[in-house]
Amino acid sequence: MEAHSAAASPENPKIGTVRCLYDALAAGNRRISGLIASDLEWWFHGPQNCHYMMKTLTRKFSPADFKFEPRSIEVVDDDCVIVEGWEGDQVYWVHVWTLQNGVITQFREYFNTWLTVKDLKRRRQPLVKYMSGAATLWRSHPQDLAKRSLPELMLAI
């Protein structure tokens, strides 16, 4: 793994849980049941043939078929951990993990899609007016993909 935010310290249990998941998958260890809720909620945005993480988690193919190498891991809001990675100029992915009581309960996977995360919890005005001024909590870091044209989505939390 390369860059990590300041929040990526060993003291942060949310990052530790998510990092344990990626480390276990990279090592080919399928014993991840204590990290993920049995009723994991999953959302996907991207090409239909790119459900790599869900296929890995459900054992539809080997972790060797697609290697997730996180480039950044950051805590956003109180319960979300965002992991970002890119491989060459054709593959960019963002994973948003929601944790409750140290267990991953929700997973959002964005494949070849820029992502902006906005905070809508504290709004006190009509939604349409608020959206333009809503606090940006996280934004994709394009790095070597900056010249590519990818769809951009906003995740409101």
HELIX and SHEET records of a PDB file:
HELIX    1   1 PRO A   13  ALA A   26  1                                  14    
HELIX    2   2 GLN A   48  CYS A   50  5                                   3    
HELIX    3   3 TYR A   52  LEU A   57  1                                   6    
HELIX    4   4 PRO A   63  ASP A   65  5                                   3    
HELIX    5   5 LEU A  127  GLY A  133  1                                   7    
HELIX    6   6 GLN A  143  LEU A  145  5                                   3    
SHEET    1   A 5 ILE A  36  HIS A  45  0                                        
SHEET    2   A 5 VAL A 103  PHE A 111  1                                        
SHEET    3   A 5 VAL A  91  GLN A 100 -1                                        
SHEET    4   A 5 CYS A  80  GLU A  87 -1                                        
SHEET    5   A 5 SER A  72  VAL A  76 -1                                        
SHEET    1   B 3 ALA A 135  ARG A 139  0                                        
SHEET    2   B 3 TRP A 114  ASP A 119 -1                                        
SHEET    3   B 3 GLU A 152  ALA A 156  1                                        
END                                                                             
